[in-house]
């Protein structure tokens, strides 16, 4: 199936309607994994012609992603990665962990973006950033597609470099997602320090179910800590 290459259409629209000059594309990887961080890349590309073959990382083979990322990291104006750890995911929940990782990426850029294009329909980032959400932005927007590829390749590499004592989980090939080998290792050996312990997969593992962490809702955390609940009107 042929896909249209990403363009700068959204970037040009944001420039024309808001006056923004520096626009970052943001995409995440690792949201559905059982182990490892959630990783967000923020990429600034300007309006230059992108490398040939750039598209959503999920539409590329591993070989092509790894070839393309070398070119991309030289081609982009700037990029930065942000991560939220399994412990932070367990404590905060995925939406807040995504916000944390994205904020870390954006704040690490050498220049502060005037606007952000966020892949998807949900703005998990919010203020103080000026955000435009774009469904399938990783296919249609150059900056988001670049962020998609960089985030995927760099997180995969991080997972492949985990200590050899966890080789039985095959993180080098599944990147923490629930492959058959990963599931079998979990059932026999239990979760590693890199696993998310608040996730439902533990419910299906009687031997390890006692390790599951129960995350309190934000309202309960605020009351437990003596804080007040805030409301927006």
Legacy VTK file of the C-alpha trace (Angstrom):
# vtk DataFile Version 3.0
C-alpha trace
ASCII
DATASET POLYDATA
POINTS 233 float
0.000 0.000 0.000
1.412 3.382 -1.011
1.418 6.270 1.456
1.622 9.971 0.721
4.884 11.437 2.044
4.637 13.885 4.947
4.523 17.596 4.162
4.958 20.958 5.870
1.281 21.846 5.417
0.484 21.942 9.139
3.684 23.817 9.962
2.837 26.440 7.309
-0.714 26.759 8.657
0.540 27.322 12.207
3.026 29.928 11.000
0.350 31.746 9.018
-2.312 31.761 11.747
-0.225 32.263 14.886
3.019 33.871 13.786
5.023 31.021 15.294
8.467 30.630 13.757
9.957 27.663 15.638
7.699 24.612 15.540
8.511 21.243 17.088
7.001 17.932 16.060
6.439 15.563 18.980
5.820 11.809 18.983
6.069 9.029 21.537
6.983 5.356 21.608
6.556 2.749 24.327
3.029 3.614 25.414
1.818 0.003 25.036
4.954 -1.776 26.248
4.989 -3.806 29.457
8.603 -2.912 30.233
10.878 0.052 29.731
10.251 3.789 29.631
7.855 5.763 27.529
10.019 7.884 25.256
9.139 11.155 23.531
11.112 12.911 20.814
10.742 16.583 19.965
12.159 17.513 16.563
12.528 20.878 14.842
12.972 20.668 11.079
12.153 24.032 9.576
10.645 23.899 6.091
13.450 22.113 4.256
12.884 19.091 2.034
13.018 15.942 4.212
15.134 12.857 3.541
13.685 10.468 0.985
11.414 7.822 2.459
10.547 9.654 5.677
7.239 8.499 7.159
5.752 7.093 10.355
8.281 4.739 11.962
5.663 1.958 12.153
5.525 1.851 8.354
9.276 1.256 8.026
11.322 -1.884 8.509
13.840 -1.930 11.332
16.680 -1.833 8.788
15.228 1.196 7.020
14.564 3.018 10.311
18.145 2.506 11.419
19.470 3.755 8.077
17.146 6.745 8.067
17.812 7.848 11.635
21.486 8.487 10.859
20.476 10.878 8.094
17.667 12.408 10.131
19.821 13.249 13.131
22.130 15.229 10.840
19.275 16.808 8.878
16.971 18.127 11.622
17.590 21.599 12.988
17.440 20.167 16.515
15.980 17.247 18.421
15.805 16.017 21.997
14.527 12.937 23.787
12.616 12.741 27.046
11.800 9.615 29.034
9.463 8.642 31.843
10.614 5.572 33.748
8.506 2.512 34.625
8.404 3.768 38.221
7.079 7.151 37.068
4.486 5.450 34.866
3.332 3.366 37.838
3.164 6.393 40.105
1.638 8.945 37.745
-0.310 6.983 35.135
0.375 7.048 31.428
-1.096 10.437 30.556
0.933 12.260 33.186
4.028 10.191 32.315
3.677 11.215 28.664
3.392 14.853 29.726
6.521 14.497 31.844
8.534 12.840 29.059
7.374 15.367 26.450
8.184 18.299 28.738
11.655 16.884 29.334
12.225 16.587 25.592
10.964 20.082 24.782
12.871 21.696 27.631
16.085 20.000 26.492
15.932 21.498 22.992
18.543 24.208 22.423
15.768 26.632 21.397
12.266 26.940 22.832
9.529 26.186 20.289
6.794 28.728 19.673
4.362 25.894 18.919
4.161 22.109 19.092
2.556 19.610 16.714
1.483 16.601 18.750
0.660 13.276 17.118
-2.853 12.024 17.884
-6.146 13.606 18.897
-5.486 14.087 22.627
-3.408 16.959 23.964
-1.599 15.286 26.844
0.926 18.137 26.977
-1.116 21.275 27.626
0.177 24.640 28.843
2.385 26.507 28.746
2.939 25.001 25.291
0.883 26.078 22.287
-0.240 22.697 20.916
-1.831 21.567 17.658
-2.918 17.925 17.680
-2.926 16.063 14.365
-4.356 12.575 13.960
-1.765 10.448 12.151
0.614 13.373 12.306
3.480 10.874 12.156
2.390 10.159 8.563
1.369 13.628 7.434
3.721 16.101 9.179
7.450 16.184 8.458
8.537 17.189 11.970
6.328 14.587 13.662
7.478 11.840 11.281
11.109 12.714 12.057
10.351 12.576 15.799
8.605 9.229 15.307
11.623 7.582 13.694
14.175 9.006 16.120
12.105 8.057 19.182
11.550 4.497 17.949
15.154 3.773 17.017
16.656 5.298 20.158
14.216 3.591 22.554
14.728 0.227 20.810
18.477 0.678 21.271
18.027 1.457 24.974
15.998 -1.716 25.466
18.556 -3.800 23.564
21.291 -2.548 25.914
19.632 -3.715 29.144
21.815 -6.041 31.246
22.542 -9.509 29.881
20.945 -11.108 32.949
17.565 -10.192 31.416
18.323 -11.646 27.986
15.620 -14.296 28.455
12.933 -11.625 28.060
14.189 -10.835 24.512
14.034 -7.085 25.054
16.463 -6.674 22.147
13.774 -7.894 19.749
10.488 -6.975 21.448
11.536 -3.657 23.061
9.424 -4.480 26.118
6.223 -5.221 24.209
4.316 -8.465 24.991
5.842 -10.988 22.566
5.445 -14.757 23.199
9.022 -15.025 24.515
8.475 -12.042 26.804
5.223 -13.518 28.173
6.841 -16.898 28.807
9.769 -15.326 30.661
7.403 -13.268 32.796
5.368 -16.313 33.771
8.472 -18.250 34.789
10.801 -15.572 36.138
8.513 -12.704 37.078
8.926 -9.007 36.367
12.310 -7.308 36.178
13.195 -3.871 37.594
12.290 -2.537 34.133
8.672 -3.703 34.172
5.624 -1.559 34.818
4.066 -3.045 37.924
0.710 -1.261 37.856
-0.318 -2.873 34.573
-3.041 -5.474 34.107
-0.747 -8.209 32.728
0.143 -9.093 36.326
-3.465 -10.103 36.969
-2.910 -13.106 34.680
0.242 -14.218 36.528
-0.870 -15.787 39.854
2.717 -16.430 40.916
3.605 -12.743 40.649
0.264 -11.020 41.182
1.282 -9.915 44.671
3.856 -7.557 43.125
1.220 -5.433 41.421
1.183 -1.776 42.395
-2.149 -0.063 42.824
-2.045 3.556 41.729
-4.306 5.889 43.669
-6.454 8.290 41.630
-5.100 11.844 41.569
-7.921 13.022 43.836
-7.049 10.431 46.475
-3.361 11.346 46.297
-4.213 15.013 46.861
-6.442 14.265 49.850
-3.998 11.788 51.340
-1.207 14.360 51.164
-3.367 17.028 52.759
-3.669 18.995 49.526
-6.759 20.647 48.172
-8.492 19.652 45.014
-8.480 22.320 42.315
-11.266 22.958 39.827
-11.243 24.825 36.534
-14.254 26.993 35.803
LINES 1 234
233 0 1 2 3 4 5 6 7 8 9 10 11 12 13 14 15 16 17 18 19 20 21 22 23 24 25 26 27 28 29 30 31 32 33 34 35 36 37 38 39 40 41 42 43 44 45 46 47 48 49 50 51 52 53 54 55 56 57 58 59 60 61 62 63 64 65 66 67 68 69 70 71 72 73 74 75 76 77 78 79 80 81 82 83 84 85 86 87 88 89 90 91 92 93 94 95 96 97 98 99 100 101 102 103 104 105 106 107 108 109 110 111 112 113 114 115 116 117 118 119 120 121 122 123 124 125 126 127 128 129 130 131 132 133 134 135 136 137 138 139 140 141 142 143 144 145 146 147 148 149 150 151 152 153 154 155 156 157 158 159 160 161 162 163 164 165 166 167 168 169 170 171 172 173 174 175 176 177 178 179 180 181 182 183 184 185 186 187 188 189 190 191 192 193 194 195 196 197 198 199 200 201 202 203 204 205 206 207 208 209 210 211 212 213 214 215 216 217 218 219 220 221 222 223 224 225 226 227 228 229 230 231 232
